[in-house]
């Protein structure tokens, strides 16, 4: 069993058997009913991309290309505009429109406001072994400036290692909250894609990807789907992505990514109801 499937089954089982049920949650379903979750805390996963370990489960399909487009929207275009997102084929943010066609002073708007991407890229090239290569989008002044969903995948930390004559870029993603069935593995692989683009910009190899989630949860209306996944048999082949060539971070396009070994991965038997 590949590592991603092992992690998925372990976490799903732990949430269903040992998870805590929240009290008076903020999110609601479209019918106005409170959206309760079962959750576990402080969940950590580690993958070595350089050894062919990718966080792509074979238990259910993952919107890999759309997830990568979202990373381009946030970190490359540095936008919070829903029109820009929709033009890129990203529609899952529509429910979080704050009333002006944006998601508020969040995500890409924060990256742009503080010039976080350029600062990171410059630092990784000029001082690769520094220990301060961090992007943090959880800025309280931004969140008080406008309405909007607080960033979920809010922080990335980067380290460079030299192995022989090669430099490897490692990335750790920290996430305050993760809707495991809706976005769990989208978040993982989209940040591996971000890691690939940054490594390509710097001329480094892609190293380890780690993911820490503080609150990993399943919504009450998704519990049947979680049980369905636990009863599925994983596939043998490791799905993976490749990125063509080294170029400037801002020159990469979605067409530069190729996805392999995903054609036999099944969808869930029913669609998941979103909670906002």
Secondary structure, DSSP 8 states (H G I E B T S, - for coil): --HHHHHHHHHHHHHHHH-EE-SS-S-B-TTS-B--EEEEEEEEEEEEGGGT-----SSS---HHHHHHHHIIIIIS---BHHHHHHTT--TTGGG--SSSB--S-THHHHHHTTHHHHHHHHHHH-TT-S-EEEE---HHHHHHS-----SEEEEEEEEEEETTEEEEEEEEEEEEEEHHHHHHHHHHHHHHHHHHHHHHHT-EEEEEEEEEEEEEEEGGGHHHHHHHHTS---SS--EEEE-S---GGG--GGGEEEES-TT----SS------
